[in-house]
Amino acid sequence: MFPNTQPKNVLFTKKKRVPEYSEDMLKGVLARYDIDGDGVLTRKELKEAFKAAGSSFPGWRAIRALCHADKNRDGVISEKELNNLVSYATKRGRPDE
C-alpha cells in the first residue's frame, strides 16, 4: 500500500574492515616488502606495504613512518629501526585510521 520509504544510503558506505596486526605480525609483513632484499625499507617499499595493508593514503603514511622511525635520518628503515616503526604503527592503530 505504501511505497518503501526507507532512504537508500548511497553517501555512506561501510568501510572495508582491515585486520589488526600484532607487533610480530607487523614485523613479518614489513619485512616481506623489502623487495630488493637489502635489509632496509625505502619509502617506496613502505608505501607498498601500507597499500597492501589497506591504508588510506599509503604514500603519506610512508613519509610519516619515516619521520617517526628513521632515527639516523638516512632515508630508510634499517633492521634496528624496524622496532621504532612497529611501535609507531601499533600506537596509531589500524592503517586506515
Beta strands, then each sheet from edge to edge (+ up, - down):
end
